[in-house]
Amino acid sequence: MITLRDVSRTFVLGGESVHALRGVNLHIERGEYISIMGPSGSGKSTMLNILGLLDRPSSGTYELDGQDVTALTDEEQSRVRREKIGFVFQFFHLVPRLSAAENVELPLVLAGAHPGERREKVMRLLTEFGIAKRARHRPDQLSGGERQRVAIARAMIMEPAAILADEPTGNLDQHTGGEVIHLLEELNARGMTLVLITHDAVLGGRARRHIRTLDGRVEGG
């Protein structure tokens, strides 16, 4: 489903070249649960950005669902990202002025879905994730765990091929974080591809396959 071939990413900072990724080769099958672990500066965030079509490699190719997405235009990449990739971030990235339901609905609005279809899908997911009673509340009226559940529902609303979870429990207490990772693992058990990016060895160890980044290179897997 996801294939990186000899992918490198180089940034120029202060007149010097910084090699964030160096010749990375990686294949992820549909339905896998993998973790990408490594210390700060090891390349895992750059990997996340490339997998999520938020950045482009300096060289190499990226195939998603059999399509080479490396050379797509920004508009084409945006469409693929919206339709095939769901994101879950440490700090939720919810829109403060929108309610929980409106945050979940936003990708459908951007995709031009019919209002009736949007409302039905949103309420189904909020109910499934146990937060339907909080549908009209804004993010600042929700607990951290509720906000992350809203974020996961938003990530799932377009029925993507993969979820990229970047430190999804990093801003939560241990009990709430456990509930959130269990929810993500339930989605994986239903066939969703789950890629977990973390510096936490315990959290990363829950995945069925482990990738380590170090100095821009991939180890293990």
N, C-alpha and C positions, 0 to 999 in steps of 0.2 A: 504493500500500500504506500509506504513512504520509503524512498530510496535517495540517499545522498551519494554522489560519486565524485571523489577527489575534490570535495568542497573546501575552499579556503576563503577567509575574509580578512582583509588587511585594511587598517585605518591609518591615516596620516595625522599624527599629533605632534605639534611643535616642530614640524619639519622632519620627524622621524616616523618610520613605518612600524606599526604595531600589528603583529600577526595574531589575531584573535582566534582564528581557526586555521589549521594547517593540514590540508589533504585528507579531510574526513570522509570516510566511507561508512555508511550505516544503512541497514535495511530493517524496516519495521513491518511485520505482517499485520493484516487487518485483525482486530480483536485482541492484540497483544496488550500487556500491561508492563511498561518498562519505566525504569527510573534513570534520570541523567543526573549524576552527582559530581560534585567537585567544589573546591574552595573558591572564594571570590577571585576573579581574574583568570579563572581556568578556561573560560570559553563557553560555559553552559548557557549564559544569558544570550550570547551571540547565536548559539545553536537554537535556542528558543525562538529568537527573532526570525531566523531563516526558515525554520520549520513552520512558523506561523505566517510567513509571507509578509512580515513587517520589515524585513531587510533583504537585500540580495547578496549572494556570494560574489566575491571578487573573481573567482574562477570555479569551475566545476559545474555540475548539474544537479537539479533537484526534481525528482519525479513524484507526483502525488496522484494516486489512483491511476497510474499508467500514463499520466500526462506530464510532459516536461514543462514545468511552470517557471523555469528560470528566466526565459526571455519574454514572458508575457508583459503586456503594457501594465502600467499602474492600475488602470481601470479594470483590466481583465484579472489581475491578481486580487484586487479588492473583491470582485465577484466570487472568485474561487474561495477566498478566505471567508467570506460571509456564508457561503453555502456548505463548506466542507470542514471548517475548523472552528471549534469552540474554545474560548479562553476562560480560565479561572485564575485570578491573580490574588496575591497576598492581601492587597489593600482594596479588594472588591471592585473598584472602579465603577461604581454605580453613579448615575446622574442624580445629584442631590435634590433637585426640585421635582423629580418624578416619583410617583408612588412605586411600590414594589411591582405591582402588575404592569405599570407603564414601562418600567425598566426592562422587564422580561419581554414585553411586547415590541420594544424598539427595533430589534433586528427584522421583525416581520413588517413593521412600518416602512423601513428602509428598502425592503424587498418588494413592497407594493402589494402585500397580501390583503385580501378582503377583510374589512373590519369584523364581520361575524366569525370568520375563520380565526382571526387573531385572538379574539376574546375567548373562544372555545379552547384553543390550544394553551393559552396562558393560564386559564383557571384549572385546566387538567394538570398541568405541571405543578402549579402552586399547591394544589390539593395533594398530588403525589409526594411532594417534598414536605408536607405538613405545615405549610405557612399560608394556606388560603385565607385564614382569618386575619392575616396581616396585609392583605392585598392592597389596601388603600393607604397604608402607612408609608411615609417617606423613609429613606435610609437612616436619617438621624433619629428616627423613632423605633428602630429595630436593634436587636442585640447583634453582636458580632457573628454569632452562628446563624441568625436569621438572614443577615446581609449576605453571608457566603452562600446560603441556600438559594437566595434570590439570584446571585451571580451564577450559580451552577444552572439554575433554571433558564436564565438568559442564554448561557452557553449551549444549552440543549434545544432551544426553541426551534432552530433551523434543522434539527436532526442531522448534525454534522457527522462526518466520517471519523473524526478524532477529537479528543479533548486534550488540550495542552494546559496542564495545571502547574503554575509557577509558585512554589512555596505556599500552597493553598491553606495550610494550617498555621502559617508563621505569625499571624496576628490574632490567634485564638488561644484560649486556655486549653490545657491538655484534654479535658473531658469533651469540650465542644469540638476541638480539632479531631478527636477520635470519631465523633459522629460524622463530621464532614468527610474524612477520608473513607469511612465506611460507606457513605452515600456514593462517592466516586467509584469505589470498588464494586458496589452493586450495579452501577451502570456498565462497568467493564464486564461483569459477569453476564450481562445481557448481550454482549457482543460489541460494545463501544471500545474503540482503541483508546487507551489511556497512556499519556506520556507525562510523567511526573518529574518536574525539575526541582531539585532541592539540595541543600548542603547538609541536611540532617540524615546521617547514616541509618538511624533507626527507621525513620519514615521511608527512606529510599529502599531499605531492605525488605519492605513489604511487597515490592514489585516482583514479578516472576523473572524479569531479566534486568540486569544492572549494567549501566554504561557509566564510565568515569571519564571526566574531562580533566586534562592536565596540560598546561602550557599550549592550549589550542589543539591538542591531539586527543583522540578517543582511545580509551583502553577498555578491555573486557567486552562483554556482550556476545 
